[in-house]
Amino acid sequence: MRYSNKVNKIVYGGDYNPEQWPEEVWQEDMKLLKEAHIDIVTLNVFSWAAIQPSEEEYDFTKLDKIMDMVRDNGFQVCLATSTGAHPAWMAKKYPDVLRTEFSGMKRKFGGRHNSCPNSPAYRKYSVRLAEKLAERYKDYDNIVAWHISNEYGGECYCENCEKAFRIWLKKKYGTIEALNRAWNTAFWGHTFYEWDEIVLPNLLSEHFEYDRSRFQGITLDYKRFNSESLLECFRLESEAIKKITPDIPVTTNLMGFYKMLDYKMWAKYMDVVSWDNYPANEDSPAMIAMSHDLMRGIGGGKPFLLMEQTPSVANWMPYNALKRPGVMRLWSYQAAAHGADSIMFFQMRRSVGGCEKFHGAVIDHAGTNQTRVYREVQALGKELERIGAETLGAVTETKAALYFDWDNWWAIESSSGPSCELKYKDEVLNYYEALHSLNIPVDIVGPEDDLGKYSLLIAPILYMTKPGYDDKIRKFVSDGGTFVTTFFSGIVDDHDLVILGGYPGRLRDILGIWVEEEDALAPEVENRFVYNGKQYPARLLCDLSHPESSALSVLSRYEEDFYAGMPVITKNEFGKGRAYYVAARSDKAFYRDFMSDICSEAGIASVTEPQEGLEATVRFNENGRFLFLLNHSDNELEVALEKAGVDLITGGEYKRGEKVILKGKDTAIIKQKDDLE
């Protein structure tokens, strides 16, 4: 399934900002980019100030020139709307476009994400600009996609947002009485009598720090509202463009596990999901892979676009380490292995000033084709031309699903207790890393996704059980599926109100246990348990539970403290399937051993034999099946092939059982043959 019929390969390029450069530089850039096998540029990301110097004046002169130049030089275009940073005149004339921070501080002009999503002025002028761009460039046949704004994010706590929030709440709850019930406003005398008594939850009202609220109901709803407010800005621009260019896909660049925006909801309104991959120095290959899988997952399993990555170095981290030789290529192919149909960078030419002047680029300050980074980009571009259209539109096939939900994330980490160390994404990563180390592919799913094609569903810290989701799990397990969940699950409903009658609430019959208490352990404290003859640590939270199903097996028990002997891991036979409960956080060795057993029982096999440092995935389309082998280590690895095939990168042919030799940081993409020769 291709996102555009205008592409015939993995597009290769990225952000180009010619407005920052004199025109005599442009032609030299065209030459250097073509030499690097670049074939697409993202234009107009931050040109609003140049295009609209005053309220009624628009000047497209420079953009016209560069649009014509890139077309004449054979480049495709991802055309942005420039609305990620409003111009100075707008802030002066319409101060309502300026955000108010969580602290209550009113922003002045500056920075980048400084537009209030509920500002009438911002919405008016951003949509008008999008319309003008679409009308002006609608006949350019090299526009592959529209890029709305840039990296939407942040929050606003201004009066416009407060008024809009009250309208949003009235639409959601209908009456103030229903709102009071949903938020349990009897607590601490929070009862509201009129809608205009509701104030935004920030440091001026409900929060004692950003991630801890005294009143979780209003905080959870405000996070939903903020995400939807920014989404509405995206949708308004998208709809304006679609009226003029209905056949050009529309996207915006997301940011992986970005907490402030519910990307699962956003993806419903994007023709193709795209995102910017900027791992922290300490991120593991599994963490990077999980972010790619999240982007594929929110898009319903369809391929996505890698809109940005740095070819060499970022600029905002405390220590901005270079990507070592081979890492840019390796991480680019890792994106493709998990579903990317583009490899794109920020930026094409390194800026001379501003906060990104030391951010990596294809063309460095030296302005030549002689840098290490340029040569690596050039070499990868040549390989992508060789691969051509083979993998375009290819999807991933997996029997394992990992549940992730933004409402659950917000609710867990806004809560006061049980532990400040409890982080939703951390526990999801524990299970993902185990699957990744076993070379078992996984889809990341949300509450609305169908579970019919999966045999395993893992839902770490399923704190919030949304209406009907327990029935979905119940059917999944009854029909023969394997369900795994953990401590602090089944606690609250979608309003963050505790489900009474004993933990884990609506999941209690499926899991066959009653959780009576939870013990929060400090980082230096741990309990222990034995699983399959090996001892593992029990950390963070320890659930104290009681078996209450005749079909339940206790697989391990605590060894220490007053709850020694109580269950840590339980397995409940339920219908044709089984449900596991893991009552405490443990270590990497446990998760790998446990998930190996679970996958074996569920009939889920590794893509290829696991090895330290080896990542393996499979994508398939009408052209065939493609085995991606990535060596994240510095050591040489040998991988025996179960099927014959040809390496799309090198052209090398392999027989069944023959070994692929992967040097350190190397990659192979094996197009598998149907026969077993």
C-alpha positions as CSV (number, residue, x, y, z in Angstrom):
1,M,0.0,0.0,0.0
2,R,1.8,3.1,-1.2
3,Y,1.1,6.5,0.2
4,S,1.6,8.1,-3.2
5,N,1.5,7.0,-6.8
6,K,4.2,9.5,-7.6
7,V,7.0,7.6,-5.9
8,N,8.9,4.6,-7.3
9,K,11.4,4.1,-4.5
10,I,12.2,4.9,-0.9
11,V,12.3,8.7,-1.2
12,Y,15.6,10.2,0.1
13,G,16.2,13.8,1.2
14,G,14.8,16.1,3.8
15,D,14.4,19.7,5.1
16,Y,15.9,22.4,2.8
17,N,15.7,26.0,4.0
18,P,16.8,28.2,1.0
19,E,15.3,31.3,2.5
20,Q,18.2,31.3,4.9
21,W,20.7,31.6,2.1
22,P,21.5,34.0,-0.8
23,E,20.2,32.8,-4.1
24,E,23.7,32.2,-5.5
25,V,24.1,29.3,-3.1
26,W,21.0,27.5,-4.3
27,Q,22.4,26.3,-7.6
28,E,25.4,24.8,-5.9
29,D,23.1,23.0,-3.5
30,M,21.2,21.5,-6.4
31,K,24.4,20.0,-7.7
32,L,25.6,18.7,-4.3
33,L,22.2,17.2,-3.4
34,K,22.0,15.4,-6.8
35,E,25.5,14.0,-6.3
36,A,24.3,12.6,-2.9
37,H,21.4,10.8,-4.7
38,I,18.9,13.0,-2.9
39,D,15.5,13.0,-4.7
40,I,13.1,14.9,-2.4
41,V,13.3,18.1,-0.4
42,T,10.9,19.4,2.3
43,L,10.4,23.1,1.6
44,N,8.7,26.0,3.3
45,V,8.8,24.7,6.9
46,F,9.6,28.1,8.5
47,S,8.9,30.7,5.8
48,W,5.7,32.3,7.2
49,A,7.6,35.5,8.1
50,A,9.1,35.7,4.6
51,I,5.8,34.9,2.8
52,Q,3.5,37.1,4.9
53,P,5.4,40.3,6.0
54,S,2.2,42.0,7.1
55,E,-1.4,41.2,7.7
56,E,-2.7,41.6,4.1
57,E,0.6,41.3,2.2
58,Y,1.8,38.0,0.7
59,D,5.1,37.6,-1.2
60,F,5.8,34.2,-2.8
61,T,8.7,35.4,-5.0
62,K,11.4,33.4,-3.3
63,L,9.3,30.3,-2.8
64,D,8.3,30.5,-6.5
65,K,11.9,30.5,-7.5
66,I,13.0,27.6,-5.3
67,M,9.9,25.6,-6.3
68,D,10.8,26.1,-9.9
69,M,14.4,25.3,-9.3
70,V,13.9,22.0,-7.5
71,R,11.3,20.9,-10.2
72,D,13.7,21.8,-13.0
73,N,16.4,19.8,-11.2
74,G,14.2,16.7,-10.9
75,F,13.5,16.8,-7.2
76,Q,10.2,15.8,-5.6
77,V,8.8,18.1,-2.9
78,C,7.2,17.6,0.5
79,L,5.6,21.1,0.8
80,A,5.1,22.5,4.2
81,T,2.6,25.2,5.3
82,S,5.1,27.2,7.4
83,T,2.5,27.5,10.3
84,G,4.8,26.1,13.0
85,A,6.1,29.6,13.8
86,H,3.9,32.7,13.5
87,P,5.5,36.1,12.3
88,A,6.3,38.9,14.7
89,W,3.7,41.3,13.4
90,M,1.0,38.8,14.4
91,A,2.2,38.6,18.0
92,K,2.2,42.4,18.2
93,K,-1.2,43.0,16.7
94,Y,-2.9,39.8,18.0
95,P,-1.3,39.0,21.4
96,D,-3.9,36.2,21.9
97,V,-1.7,34.0,19.6
98,L,0.9,33.9,22.4
99,R,0.8,31.0,24.8
100,T,0.6,31.0,28.6
101,E,2.8,28.5,30.2
102,F,2.0,25.8,32.8
103,S,3.4,28.2,35.4
104,G,0.9,30.9,34.4
105,M,3.7,33.0,32.6
106,K,2.5,34.7,29.5
107,R,4.9,34.2,26.6
108,K,6.3,37.0,24.3
109,F,7.3,36.6,20.7
110,G,10.2,34.2,20.3
111,G,11.0,30.5,20.3
112,R,9.1,28.4,17.9
113,H,6.0,26.7,19.3
114,N,4.5,29.9,20.6
115,S,1.1,29.8,19.0
116,C,-2.0,29.2,21.1
117,P,-4.1,26.5,19.4
118,N,-7.3,28.2,20.5
119,S,-6.4,31.7,19.2
120,P,-8.9,32.9,16.6
121,A,-6.2,35.0,15.0
122,Y,-3.8,32.0,14.7
123,R,-6.5,29.7,13.2
124,K,-7.7,32.4,10.8
125,Y,-4.2,33.2,9.3
126,S,-2.8,29.7,9.4
127,V,-5.7,28.3,7.4
128,R,-5.6,31.3,5.0
129,L,-1.9,30.7,4.3
130,A,-2.5,26.9,3.7
131,E,-5.2,27.8,1.2
132,K,-3.0,30.3,-0.6
133,L,-0.2,27.8,-0.8
134,A,-2.4,25.0,-2.1
135,E,-4.0,27.3,-4.7
136,R,-0.6,28.6,-5.9
137,Y,1.2,25.3,-6.2
138,K,-1.6,22.9,-7.1
139,D,-0.3,22.2,-10.6
140,Y,3.2,21.2,-9.5
141,D,3.2,17.5,-10.3
142,N,6.3,16.9,-8.2
143,I,4.6,17.6,-4.9
144,V,4.5,14.2,-3.1
145,A,3.0,15.3,0.2
146,W,1.7,18.2,2.2
147,H,3.5,18.8,5.5
148,I,1.2,20.7,7.9
149,S,3.0,23.0,10.4
150,N,5.9,21.3,12.2
151,E,6.2,19.0,15.2
152,Y,3.0,20.1,16.9
153,G,3.5,20.1,20.7
154,G,3.3,21.9,24.0
155,E,0.3,23.2,25.9
156,C,-1.3,26.6,26.5
157,Y,-3.1,27.8,29.7
158,C,-4.5,31.2,28.5
159,E,-8.0,32.7,28.8
160,N,-8.9,31.6,25.3
161,C,-8.0,28.0,26.2
162,E,-9.9,28.2,29.5
163,K,-13.1,29.4,27.7
164,A,-12.7,26.7,25.0
165,F,-12.1,24.1,27.6
166,R,-15.4,24.9,29.3
167,I,-17.2,24.6,25.9
168,W,-15.4,21.2,25.3
169,L,-16.5,20.0,28.8
170,K,-20.1,21.1,28.3
171,K,-20.2,19.2,25.0
172,K,-18.7,16.1,26.6
173,Y,-20.8,16.0,29.9
174,G,-23.9,17.9,29.0
175,T,-24.6,19.1,32.6
176,I,-22.5,20.4,35.4
177,E,-24.0,17.6,37.6
178,A,-22.6,14.9,35.2
179,L,-19.2,16.6,35.3
180,N,-19.2,16.7,39.1
181,R,-20.0,13.0,39.2
182,A,-17.3,12.1,36.6
183,W,-14.6,14.1,38.4
184,N,-15.7,13.2,41.9
185,T,-15.8,16.8,42.9
186,A,-17.1,16.0,46.4
187,F,-13.4,15.4,47.2
188,W,-11.9,18.4,48.9
189,G,-15.0,20.5,48.2
190,H,-14.3,20.9,44.5
191,T,-18.0,21.0,43.5
192,F,-18.8,23.3,40.6
193,Y,-22.1,25.2,40.3
194,E,-21.5,27.1,37.0
195,W,-19.3,26.3,34.0
196,D,-17.4,29.6,34.4
197,E,-16.1,28.4,37.8
198,I,-13.9,25.8,36.1
199,V,-10.2,26.9,35.9
200,L,-7.4,25.3,34.1
201,P,-5.3,22.7,36.0
202,N,-1.8,24.1,36.3
203,L,0.6,25.5,39.0
204,L,-1.9,28.2,39.7
205,S,-4.6,25.7,40.6
206,E,-4.4,21.9,40.9
207,H,-0.8,20.9,40.4
208,F,2.0,20.7,42.9
209,E,4.4,19.8,40.0
210,Y,3.8,19.1,36.3
211,D,3.4,15.3,36.5
212,R,1.4,15.2,39.8
213,S,-2.1,16.6,40.1
214,R,-4.2,17.0,43.2
215,F,-7.3,16.5,41.1
216,Q,-6.7,13.9,38.4
217,G,-10.1,14.2,36.7
218,I,-9.7,17.7,35.5
219,T,-6.0,17.1,34.6
220,L,-6.9,14.1,32.5
221,D,-9.6,15.9,30.6
222,Y,-7.4,19.0,30.0
223,K,-4.7,16.8,28.4
224,R,-7.4,15.3,26.1
225,F,-8.6,18.8,25.3
226,N,-5.2,20.2,24.6
227,S,-4.4,17.3,22.2
228,E,-7.7,17.8,20.4
229,S,-7.2,21.6,20.2
230,L,-3.9,21.1,18.4
231,L,-5.4,18.4,16.3
232,E,-8.2,20.8,15.2
233,C,-5.5,23.2,14.0
234,F,-4.0,20.5,11.9
235,R,-7.4,19.4,10.6
236,L,-8.4,23.0,9.6
237,E,-5.3,23.4,7.5
238,S,-5.6,19.9,6.1
239,E,-9.2,20.3,5.1
240,A,-8.4,23.6,3.4
241,I,-5.7,22.0,1.4
242,K,-7.7,18.9,0.5
243,K,-10.4,21.0,-1.1
244,I,-7.8,22.2,-3.6
245,T,-5.5,19.2,-4.0
246,P,-7.5,16.2,-2.9
247,D,-5.1,13.6,-4.3
248,I,-2.0,14.8,-2.5
249,P,-1.5,13.0,0.9
250,V,-1.4,15.2,4.0
251,T,0.8,14.6,7.0
252,T,2.6,16.3,9.8
253,N,5.8,15.1,11.6
254,L,5.1,13.4,14.9
255,M,7.7,12.7,17.6
256,G,7.4,9.0,18.6
257,F,6.5,8.5,22.3
258,Y,5.5,12.2,22.7
259,K,3.4,12.4,25.8
260,M,1.4,15.5,25.2
261,L,-0.5,14.5,22.1
262,D,-2.7,11.4,21.6
263,Y,-1.1,10.2,18.3
264,K,-3.5,7.4,18.0
265,M,-6.3,9.9,17.6
266,W,-4.2,12.1,15.3
267,A,-3.4,9.3,12.9
268,K,-7.1,8.9,12.0
269,Y,-6.8,12.3,10.2
270,M,-3.5,11.8,8.5
271,D,-3.2,10.3,5.0
272,V,0.2,8.9,6.0
273,V,1.9,8.9,9.4
274,S,5.3,10.6,9.5
275,W,7.7,11.1,12.3
276,D,11.1,12.5,13.4
277,N,13.6,10.0,14.9
278,Y,16.0,11.7,17.3
279,P,17.1,9.1,19.8
280,A,18.8,10.1,23.0
281,N,22.4,8.9,23.4
282,E,21.4,6.3,25.9
283,D,18.5,4.8,23.8
284,S,18.9,1.2,23.0
285,P,18.2,-0.2,19.5
286,A,15.0,-1.7,21.0
287,M,13.8,1.8,22.2
288,I,14.3,3.2,18.7
289,A,12.6,0.2,17.1
290,M,9.6,0.5,19.5
291,S,9.1,4.1,18.4
292,H,9.1,3.0,14.8
293,D,6.6,0.3,15.7
294,L,4.4,2.8,17.5
295,M,4.2,5.0,14.4
296,R,3.3,1.9,12.3
297,G,0.8,0.9,14.9
298,I,-1.1,4.2,15.2
299,G,-1.4,4.1,11.4
300,G,-3.2,0.8,11.5
301,G,-0.1,-1.2,10.4
302,K,0.5,0.8,7.2
303,P,4.0,2.0,6.2
304,F,5.0,5.4,7.5
305,L,7.5,8.1,6.6
306,L,10.7,8.9,8.4
307,M,10.4,12.6,8.0
308,E,13.5,13.7,9.9
309,Q,16.7,12.3,11.5
310,T,20.1,13.8,11.8
311,P,22.8,12.6,9.4
312,S,25.4,13.1,12.1
313,V,24.6,15.0,15.3
314,A,21.7,16.7,17.2
315,N,22.2,20.0,19.0
316,W,19.8,20.0,22.1
317,M,21.1,17.2,24.2
318,P,23.5,17.8,27.2
319,Y,26.2,15.9,25.2
320,N,25.7,15.8,21.5
321,A,27.6,12.8,20.4
322,L,28.3,12.1,16.8
323,K,26.7,9.2,15.0
324,R,29.7,6.9,14.6
325,P,30.5,5.7,11.0
326,G,27.9,3.3,9.8
327,V,25.3,4.3,12.4
328,M,23.3,6.7,10.2
329,R,23.0,3.9,7.6
330,L,22.1,1.3,10.2
331,W,19.4,3.4,11.8
332,S,18.0,4.4,8.4
333,Y,17.6,0.7,7.4
334,Q,16.2,0.0,10.9
335,A,13.4,2.5,10.1
336,A,12.8,0.7,6.8
337,A,12.8,-2.6,8.6
338,H,9.9,-1.5,10.8
339,G,7.8,0.1,8.0
340,A,9.4,3.3,6.7
341,D,8.9,4.2,3.0
342,S,11.2,7.3,3.2
343,I,14.6,8.1,4.6
344,M,14.8,11.9,5.3
345,F,17.0,14.2,7.2
346,F,17.0,17.5,9.0
347,Q,18.7,19.3,7.4
348,M,20.1,19.6,3.8
349,R,22.5,22.6,4.5
350,R,23.8,23.5,8.0
351,S,22.5,26.9,9.2
352,V,25.0,29.7,9.9
353,G,23.1,31.0,12.9
354,G,20.4,30.2,15.4
355,C,20.1,27.3,17.8
356,E,20.4,24.7,15.0
357,K,23.7,25.9,13.5
358,F,25.5,22.9,15.1
359,H,22.8,20.4,14.2
360,G,24.0,17.9,11.6
361,A,23.4,18.4,7.8
362,V,24.1,16.7,4.5
363,I,26.0,19.8,3.4
364,D,28.2,21.1,6.3
365,H,29.6,24.5,6.9
366,A,32.5,23.6,4.7
367,G,30.1,23.5,1.8
368,T,31.7,20.6,0.0
369,N,31.2,17.0,-0.9
370,Q,34.4,15.9,1.0
371,T,33.0,15.5,4.5
372,R,32.6,12.1,6.1
373,V,28.9,12.7,6.6
374,Y,28.3,13.7,3.0
375,R,30.1,10.6,1.7
376,E,28.0,8.4,4.0
377,V,24.8,10.0,2.8
378,Q,25.9,9.6,-0.8
379,A,26.7,6.0,-0.3
380,L,23.3,5.2,1.3
381,G,21.5,7.2,-1.5
382,K,23.2,5.0,-4.1
383,E,22.0,1.8,-2.3
384,L,18.4,3.1,-2.1
385,E,18.4,3.6,-5.8
386,R,19.5,0.0,-6.3
387,I,16.7,-1.2,-4.0
388,G,14.2,0.9,-6.0
389,A,10.5,0.1,-5.5
390,E,11.0,-3.4,-4.1
391,T,9.9,-2.8,-0.5
392,L,7.5,0.1,-1.0
393,G,4.1,-0.4,0.7
394,A,5.4,-3.6,2.4
395,V,3.7,-4.4,5.7
396,T,4.7,-6.4,8.8
397,E,3.2,-9.7,9.8
398,T,3.0,-10.5,13.5
399,K,1.0,-12.6,16.0
400,A,2.0,-10.5,19.0
401,A,0.4,-7.2,20.1
402,L,1.6,-4.7,22.7
403,Y,-1.1,-2.4,24.1
404,F,-0.3,1.3,24.5
405,D,-2.8,4.1,25.3
406,W,-2.2,7.8,25.9
407,D,-5.1,8.2,28.3
408,N,-3.6,5.4,30.4
409,W,-0.2,7.2,30.2
410,W,-1.6,10.5,31.4
411,A,-3.7,9.0,34.1
412,I,-0.9,6.9,35.6
413,E,1.6,9.7,35.8
414,S,-0.8,12.4,36.9
415,S,-1.7,10.3,39.9
416,S,-0.5,11.0,43.4
417,G,0.9,7.6,44.3
418,P,1.7,4.8,44.6
419,S,5.3,5.6,43.4
420,C,7.0,8.6,41.8
421,E,9.2,6.0,39.9
422,L,6.2,4.4,38.2
423,K,6.5,5.3,34.5
424,Y,4.2,3.7,31.9
425,K,6.5,3.7,29.0
426,D,9.3,2.1,31.0
427,E,7.2,-1.0,31.7
428,V,6.0,-1.2,28.1
429,L,9.7,-1.0,27.0
430,N,10.6,-3.9,29.4
431,Y,8.3,-6.2,27.4
432,Y,9.2,-4.8,24.0
433,E,12.9,-5.2,24.7
434,A,12.4,-8.8,25.5
435,L,10.5,-9.5,22.2
436,H,13.1,-7.4,20.3
437,S,16.0,-9.5,21.8
438,L,14.1,-12.7,20.6
439,N,13.6,-11.3,17.1
440,I,9.9,-11.6,17.5
441,P,8.0,-8.8,15.7
442,V,5.2,-7.0,17.5
443,D,2.4,-4.6,16.6
444,I,1.6,-1.8,19.0
445,V,-2.2,-1.5,19.4
446,G,-4.6,0.8,21.1
447,P,-8.1,0.3,22.6
448,E,-9.9,0.5,19.3
449,D,-7.8,-2.0,17.4
450,D,-9.1,-5.4,16.4
451,L,-7.4,-8.3,18.2
452,G,-8.6,-11.0,15.9
453,K,-5.3,-11.7,14.1
454,Y,-3.2,-11.9,17.2
455,S,-2.5,-14.9,19.5
456,L,-0.7,-12.8,22.2
457,L,-1.7,-9.5,23.8
458,I,0.6,-7.8,26.3
459,A,-0.8,-4.9,28.3
460,P,1.7,-3.6,30.9
461,I,0.2,-1.5,33.7
462,L,-3.3,-1.5,32.3
463,Y,-4.3,1.0,35.0
464,M,-7.2,2.4,33.1
465,T,-9.8,-0.1,31.8
466,K,-11.9,1.8,29.3
467,P,-15.6,0.9,28.9
468,G,-15.8,-2.3,26.9
469,Y,-12.1,-3.1,26.7
470,D,-12.4,-5.8,29.4
471,D,-15.0,-7.5,27.1
472,K,-12.6,-7.3,24.2
473,I,-9.9,-9.0,26.3
474,R,-12.4,-11.5,27.7
475,K,-13.4,-12.5,24.2
476,F,-9.8,-12.6,23.0
477,V,-8.8,-15.0,25.8
478,S,-11.9,-17.1,25.6
479,D,-11.2,-17.6,21.9
480,G,-7.8,-19.0,22.6
481,G,-5.5,-16.0,23.0
482,T,-2.8,-15.4,25.6
483,F,-3.1,-12.2,27.7
484,V,-0.3,-10.8,29.8
485,T,-0.7,-7.9,32.2
486,T,1.0,-6.6,35.3
487,F,0.8,-4.9,38.6
488,F,-1.3,-1.7,38.9
489,S,-3.8,-2.9,36.3
490,G,-7.6,-2.7,36.3
491,I,-7.7,0.1,38.8
492,V,-9.7,2.9,37.3
493,D,-12.3,3.8,34.6
494,D,-11.9,6.3,31.8
495,H,-12.6,9.2,34.3
496,D,-9.8,8.0,36.5
497,L,-12.3,6.9,39.2
498,V,-11.5,3.7,41.0
499,I,-13.5,0.6,40.0
500,L,-14.9,-0.6,43.2
501,G,-15.1,-4.3,44.3
502,G,-11.5,-5.1,44.4
503,Y,-8.5,-4.9,42.1
504,P,-8.0,-5.7,39.2
505,G,-11.5,-4.5,38.7
506,R,-13.2,-5.6,35.5
507,L,-10.2,-7.9,34.7
508,R,-10.6,-9.9,37.9
509,D,-12.5,-12.9,36.5
510,I,-10.1,-13.1,33.5
511,L,-7.0,-13.1,35.7
512,G,-8.5,-15.2,38.5
513,I,-7.0,-13.1,41.3
514,W,-7.9,-10.5,43.8
515,V,-5.2,-7.9,44.5
516,E,-5.6,-6.7,48.1
517,E,-2.6,-4.3,48.5
518,E,0.4,-2.8,46.7
519,D,3.8,-2.3,48.3
520,A,5.9,0.5,46.7
521,L,9.6,-0.1,47.0
522,A,12.3,2.5,46.9
523,P,14.9,2.1,44.1
524,E,17.4,0.5,46.4
525,V,14.9,-2.0,47.8
526,E,13.8,-5.3,46.2
527,N,12.1,-8.5,47.0
528,R,12.8,-11.8,45.2
529,F,11.0,-14.6,43.4
530,V,11.9,-17.8,41.6
531,Y,10.6,-18.6,38.1
532,N,11.6,-21.8,36.3
533,G,14.3,-22.5,38.8
534,K,16.0,-19.1,38.5
535,Q,15.9,-16.3,41.0
536,Y,14.9,-12.8,39.9
537,P,14.3,-9.4,41.7
538,A,10.9,-8.0,42.4
539,R,11.1,-4.2,42.2
540,L,9.1,-0.9,42.2
541,L,5.6,-2.2,43.0
542,C,4.7,-5.6,44.6
543,D,1.1,-6.6,44.4
544,L,-0.3,-8.7,47.2
545,S,-2.8,-10.9,45.7
546,H,-5.0,-13.9,46.4
547,P,-5.9,-16.7,44.0
548,E,-9.7,-17.1,43.5
549,S,-10.0,-19.3,40.4
550,S,-9.9,-23.1,40.4
551,A,-8.2,-22.8,37.0
552,L,-5.3,-20.7,38.4
553,S,-1.7,-21.8,38.7
554,V,0.8,-19.9,40.8
555,L,4.1,-19.9,38.9
556,S,6.2,-18.0,41.4
557,R,6.0,-16.5,44.9
558,Y,7.6,-13.7,46.9
559,E,10.5,-14.9,49.0
560,E,10.8,-12.0,51.5
561,D,8.9,-9.6,53.8
562,F,5.6,-10.2,55.4
563,Y,4.1,-11.2,52.1
564,A,6.5,-14.0,51.4
565,G,4.7,-16.9,49.8
566,M,2.1,-14.7,48.1
567,P,1.9,-15.0,44.2
568,V,4.2,-13.0,41.9
569,I,3.3,-14.7,38.6
570,T,-0.1,-16.4,38.0
571,K,-1.6,-18.2,35.0
572,N,-5.4,-18.5,34.7
573,E,-7.0,-20.8,32.2
574,F,-9.9,-18.9,30.8
575,G,-12.1,-20.4,28.0
576,K,-9.8,-21.7,25.3
577,G,-7.0,-19.3,26.3
578,R,-4.9,-18.1,29.3
579,A,-4.2,-14.9,31.2
580,Y,-1.0,-14.1,33.1
581,Y,-0.4,-11.6,35.8
582,V,3.0,-10.3,36.7
583,A,2.7,-8.7,40.1
584,A,6.1,-6.8,40.3
585,R,8.7,-5.2,38.0
586,S,11.8,-7.4,37.5
587,D,14.9,-7.2,35.3
588,K,15.8,-7.8,31.7
589,A,16.8,-11.4,32.3
590,F,13.4,-12.2,33.6
591,Y,11.5,-10.5,30.8
592,R,13.5,-12.3,28.2
593,D,13.0,-15.7,29.8
594,F,9.4,-15.1,30.6
595,M,8.5,-13.8,27.1
596,S,10.4,-16.7,25.5
597,D,8.2,-19.1,27.4
598,I,5.0,-17.2,26.6
599,C,5.7,-16.9,22.9
600,S,6.6,-20.6,22.7
601,E,3.4,-21.5,24.4
602,A,1.4,-19.2,22.0
603,G,3.1,-20.7,18.9
604,I,5.0,-17.5,18.1
605,A,8.4,-18.1,16.6
606,S,11.5,-15.8,16.1
607,V,12.1,-14.4,12.7
608,T,15.6,-15.9,12.9
609,E,17.7,-17.4,15.7
610,P,18.4,-14.7,18.3
611,Q,21.9,-13.3,18.7
612,E,23.4,-10.5,20.8
613,G,23.2,-7.4,18.7
614,L,21.1,-8.9,15.9
615,E,17.7,-7.3,15.0
616,A,15.6,-9.1,12.4
617,T,12.2,-8.2,10.9
618,V,10.1,-9.3,7.9
619,R,8.0,-7.1,5.6
620,F,6.0,-8.3,2.6
621,N,4.2,-6.8,-0.4
622,E,3.2,-7.9,-3.9
623,N,6.9,-8.1,-4.7
624,G,7.7,-10.7,-2.1
625,R,8.9,-11.1,1.5
626,F,11.9,-9.2,2.7
627,L,14.1,-10.3,5.7
628,F,15.9,-7.3,7.3
629,L,19.0,-8.2,9.2
630,L,20.6,-5.5,11.3
631,N,23.8,-5.8,13.3
632,H,23.8,-3.2,16.1
633,S,27.1,-4.6,17.5
634,D,30.7,-3.8,16.5
635,N,31.3,-7.6,16.1
636,E,30.9,-9.7,13.0
637,L,27.7,-11.9,13.0
638,E,26.7,-14.9,11.0
639,V,23.0,-15.6,10.2
640,A,21.9,-18.8,8.7
641,L,19.1,-18.4,6.2
642,E,16.0,-20.6,6.4
643,K,15.1,-19.7,2.8
644,A,17.1,-18.9,-0.3
645,G,17.2,-15.3,-1.3
646,V,19.0,-12.3,-2.8
647,D,20.4,-9.3,-0.9
648,L,18.7,-6.2,-2.3
649,I,21.7,-4.0,-1.1
650,T,24.6,-6.0,-2.5
651,G,23.0,-8.3,-5.1
652,G,24.5,-11.3,-3.4
653,E,22.6,-14.6,-3.8
654,Y,22.2,-17.1,-0.9
655,K,21.0,-20.7,-0.8
656,R,18.9,-22.1,1.9
657,G,21.1,-22.7,5.0
658,E,23.8,-20.5,3.8
659,K,25.1,-17.8,6.2
660,V,24.9,-14.1,5.7
661,I,28.0,-12.4,7.1
662,L,27.2,-9.1,8.8
663,K,30.1,-6.9,9.7
664,G,29.8,-4.5,12.7
665,K,26.9,-2.0,12.1
666,D,26.1,-3.8,8.8
667,T,22.7,-4.5,7.2
668,A,21.3,-7.0,4.8
669,I,17.8,-7.1,3.1
670,I,17.1,-10.6,1.8
671,K,14.3,-10.9,-0.7
672,Q,13.3,-14.5,0.1
673,K,12.5,-17.0,-2.6
674,D,9.4,-19.1,-2.5
675,D,11.4,-22.3,-3.1
676,L,13.6,-23.9,-0.4
677,E,16.7,-24.4,-2.6
